[in-house]
């Protein structure tokens, strides 16, 4: 990400004579510290923000591109994210006892969301795809498929 577009970083650099990267790293460290300490449940909020904001930003950018590669990667992220949220709901009582759970969750969500890591595709290919292939079939013929094809033709 290009930090030249953020004026607050220009001000930081001018006032402190330190590189703007220090401000970015410092803000990231404070963010992760707040997630780790989880005062008043803020760790859960900040963890969910990391899970929504970063991929949400990339999703908005992907909607403006003509390629489908980024769309597929982000759709994969949202499928994995949704599956993890359902899983988290059902095992929350156990996760309460995991030290630094929200810090680990935040780091995992960033691994899944950031395109540099492509973590969502890895998790999808290793866990979700084998399960979905076993239990979900997509018909190649029939009324539902005909309707889907008609809708696809009209939107193109």
C-alpha positions as a Markdown table, in Angstrom:
| # | Residue | x | y | z |
|---|---|---|---|---|
| 1 | Unk | 0.0 | 0.0 | 0.0 |
| 2 | Unk | 1.3 | 3.4 | -0.9 |
| 3 | Unk | 1.5 | 5.6 | 2.2 |
| 4 | Unk | 2.1 | 8.8 | 0.3 |
| 5 | Unk | -1.7 | 9.4 | 0.1 |
| 6 | Unk | -2.1 | 9.9 | 3.8 |
| 7 | Unk | -1.6 | 13.5 | 5.0 |
| 8 | Unk | -1.4 | 12.5 | 8.6 |
| 9 | Unk | 1.7 | 10.5 | 7.9 |
| 10 | Unk | 3.2 | 13.6 | 6.2 |
| 11 | Unk | 2.5 | 15.6 | 9.4 |
| 12 | Unk | 4.0 | 12.8 | 11.6 |
| 13 | Unk | 7.2 | 12.8 | 9.4 |
| 14 | Unk | 7.5 | 16.6 | 9.5 |
| 15 | Unk | 7.0 | 16.9 | 13.3 |
| 16 | Unk | 9.1 | 14.0 | 14.4 |
| 17 | Unk | 11.7 | 13.8 | 11.7 |
| 18 | Unk | 11.1 | 10.0 | 11.7 |
| 19 | Unk | 10.1 | 7.9 | 8.7 |
| 20 | Unk | 6.4 | 7.4 | 8.1 |
| 21 | Unk | 6.9 | 3.7 | 8.4 |
| 22 | Unk | 7.5 | 4.1 | 12.1 |
| 23 | Unk | 4.0 | 5.6 | 12.5 |
| 24 | Unk | 2.5 | 2.7 | 10.5 |
| 25 | Unk | 4.4 | 0.1 | 12.5 |
| 26 | Unk | 3.6 | 1.9 | 15.8 |
| 27 | Unk | -0.1 | 2.1 | 15.0 |
| 28 | Unk | -0.1 | -1.6 | 14.1 |
| 29 | Unk | 1.6 | -2.5 | 17.3 |
| 30 | Unk | -0.8 | -0.4 | 19.4 |
| 31 | Unk | -3.7 | -2.1 | 17.5 |
| 32 | Unk | -2.4 | -5.6 | 18.2 |
| 33 | Unk | -1.6 | -4.7 | 21.8 |
| 34 | Unk | -5.2 | -3.5 | 22.3 |
| 35 | Unk | -6.5 | -6.8 | 20.7 |
| 36 | Unk | -4.2 | -8.8 | 23.0 |
| 37 | Unk | -5.2 | -7.0 | 26.2 |
| 38 | Unk | -8.9 | -7.1 | 25.3 |
| 39 | Unk | -10.0 | -4.4 | 27.7 |
| 40 | Unk | -13.8 | -4.3 | 27.9 |
| 41 | Unk | -14.1 | -6.7 | 25.0 |
| 42 | Unk | -12.4 | -4.4 | 22.6 |
| 43 | Unk | -10.2 | -7.3 | 21.3 |
| 44 | Unk | -13.3 | -8.9 | 19.8 |
| 45 | Unk | -14.4 | -5.7 | 18.1 |
| 46 | Unk | -10.9 | -4.9 | 16.8 |
| 47 | Unk | -10.5 | -8.5 | 15.6 |
| 48 | Unk | -13.8 | -8.3 | 13.7 |
| 49 | Unk | -12.8 | -5.0 | 12.2 |
| 50 | Unk | -9.6 | -6.5 | 10.9 |
| 51 | Unk | -11.7 | -9.3 | 9.4 |
| 52 | Unk | -14.1 | -6.9 | 7.7 |
| 53 | Unk | -12.2 | -3.8 | 6.8 |
| 54 | Unk | -9.1 | -5.2 | 5.0 |
| 55 | Unk | -10.9 | -7.7 | 2.8 |
| 56 | Unk | -13.8 | -5.2 | 2.4 |
| 57 | Unk | -11.3 | -2.7 | 1.0 |
| 58 | Unk | -9.9 | -5.3 | -1.4 |
| 59 | Unk | -13.4 | -6.4 | -2.4 |
| 60 | Unk | -14.4 | -2.8 | -3.3 |
| 61 | Unk | -11.3 | -2.5 | -5.4 |
| 62 | Unk | -12.0 | -5.9 | -7.1 |
| 63 | Unk | -15.5 | -4.7 | -8.1 |
| 64 | Unk | -13.8 | -2.0 | -10.2 |
| 65 | Unk | -11.5 | -4.4 | -12.1 |
| 66 | Unk | -12.3 | -6.3 | -15.2 |
| 67 | Unk | -10.4 | -9.5 | -14.2 |
| 68 | Unk | -12.1 | -12.3 | -12.2 |
| 69 | Unk | -8.9 | -13.6 | -10.5 |
| 70 | Unk | -9.3 | -11.1 | -7.6 |
| 71 | Unk | -13.0 | -11.7 | -7.4 |
| 72 | Unk | -12.5 | -15.5 | -7.0 |
| 73 | Unk | -9.8 | -15.0 | -4.3 |
| 74 | Unk | -12.1 | -12.6 | -2.4 |
| 75 | Unk | -15.1 | -14.8 | -2.7 |
| 76 | Unk | -13.0 | -17.6 | -1.3 |
| 77 | Unk | -12.0 | -15.4 | 1.6 |
| 78 | Unk | -15.7 | -14.6 | 2.4 |
| 79 | Unk | -16.6 | -18.3 | 2.3 |
| 80 | Unk | -13.8 | -19.1 | 4.7 |
| 81 | Unk | -14.5 | -16.1 | 6.9 |
| 82 | Unk | -18.2 | -17.2 | 7.1 |
| 83 | Unk | -17.3 | -20.8 | 7.9 |
| 84 | Unk | -14.9 | -19.6 | 10.7 |
| 85 | Unk | -17.6 | -17.3 | 12.1 |
| 86 | Unk | -20.1 | -20.2 | 12.3 |
| 87 | Unk | -17.4 | -22.5 | 13.9 |
| 88 | Unk | -16.5 | -19.7 | 16.4 |
| 89 | Unk | -20.1 | -19.4 | 17.4 |
| 90 | Unk | -20.4 | -23.0 | 18.3 |
| 91 | Unk | -17.1 | -23.4 | 20.2 |
| 92 | Unk | -17.0 | -19.9 | 21.8 |
| 93 | Unk | -17.1 | -21.4 | 25.4 |
| 94 | Unk | -13.9 | -23.4 | 24.7 |
| 95 | Unk | -12.2 | -20.5 | 22.9 |
| 96 | Unk | -12.7 | -18.3 | 26.0 |
| 97 | Unk | -10.0 | -20.3 | 27.7 |
| 98 | Unk | -7.4 | -19.9 | 24.9 |
| 99 | Unk | -4.9 | -17.2 | 25.9 |
| 100 | Unk | -4.7 | -14.3 | 23.5 |
| 101 | Unk | -7.5 | -15.8 | 21.4 |
| 102 | Unk | -8.4 | -12.5 | 19.8 |
| 103 | Unk | -4.8 | -11.7 | 18.9 |
| 104 | Unk | -4.5 | -15.1 | 17.3 |
| 105 | Unk | -7.8 | -14.6 | 15.5 |
| 106 | Unk | -6.7 | -11.2 | 14.2 |
| 107 | Unk | -3.4 | -12.6 | 12.9 |
| 108 | Unk | -5.3 | -15.5 | 11.3 |
| 109 | Unk | -7.8 | -13.2 | 9.6 |
| 110 | Unk | -5.0 | -11.0 | 8.3 |
| 111 | Unk | -3.3 | -14.1 | 6.9 |
| 112 | Unk | -6.5 | -15.1 | 5.2 |
| 113 | Unk | -7.3 | -11.7 | 3.9 |
| 114 | Unk | -4.0 | -10.3 | 2.6 |
| 115 | Unk | -3.3 | -11.1 | -1.0 |
| 116 | Unk | 0.4 | -11.5 | -0.2 |
| 117 | Unk | -0.3 | -14.7 | 1.8 |
| 118 | Unk | -3.4 | -16.1 | -0.1 |
| 119 | Unk | -4.3 | -17.9 | 3.1 |
| 120 | Unk | -8.0 | -18.1 | 2.3 |
| 121 | Unk | -7.3 | -20.1 | -0.8 |
| 122 | Unk | -5.0 | -22.5 | 1.2 |
| 123 | Unk | -7.7 | -23.0 | 3.9 |
| 124 | Unk | -10.4 | -23.5 | 1.3 |
| 125 | Unk | -8.4 | -26.0 | -0.7 |
| 126 | Unk | -7.3 | -28.0 | 2.4 |
| 127 | Unk | -10.5 | -28.0 | 4.5 |
| 128 | Unk | -13.7 | -26.5 | 2.9 |
| 129 | Unk | -13.4 | -27.8 | -0.7 |
| 130 | Unk | -13.0 | -31.5 | 0.3 |
| 131 | Unk | -16.1 | -31.2 | 2.5 |
| 132 | Unk | -18.1 | -29.2 | 0.0 |
| 133 | Unk | -17.2 | -31.6 | -2.9 |
| 134 | Unk | -18.4 | -34.5 | -0.7 |
| 135 | Unk | -21.8 | -33.0 | 0.2 |
| 136 | Unk | -22.7 | -30.3 | -2.3 |
| 137 | Unk | -23.2 | -31.1 | -6.0 |
| 138 | Unk | -24.0 | -28.6 | -8.7 |
| 139 | Unk | -26.4 | -30.0 | -11.3 |
| 140 | Unk | -25.2 | -29.6 | -14.9 |
| 141 | Unk | -28.7 | -30.0 | -16.2 |
| 142 | Unk | -32.2 | -29.2 | -15.0 |
| 143 | Unk | -34.5 | -26.2 | -14.5 |
| 144 | Unk | -32.3 | -24.5 | -11.8 |
| 145 | Unk | -29.3 | -24.7 | -14.1 |
| 146 | Unk | -31.3 | -23.4 | -17.1 |
| 147 | Unk | -32.5 | -20.4 | -15.0 |
| 148 | Unk | -29.0 | -19.7 | -13.9 |
| 149 | Unk | -27.7 | -19.7 | -17.5 |
| 150 | Unk | -30.5 | -17.3 | -18.5 |
| 151 | Unk | -29.7 | -14.9 | -15.7 |
| 152 | Unk | -26.0 | -15.1 | -16.6 |
| 153 | Unk | -26.7 | -14.3 | -20.2 |
| 154 | Unk | -28.8 | -11.3 | -19.4 |
| 155 | Unk | -26.2 | -9.8 | -17.0 |
| 156 | Unk | -23.3 | -10.0 | -19.5 |
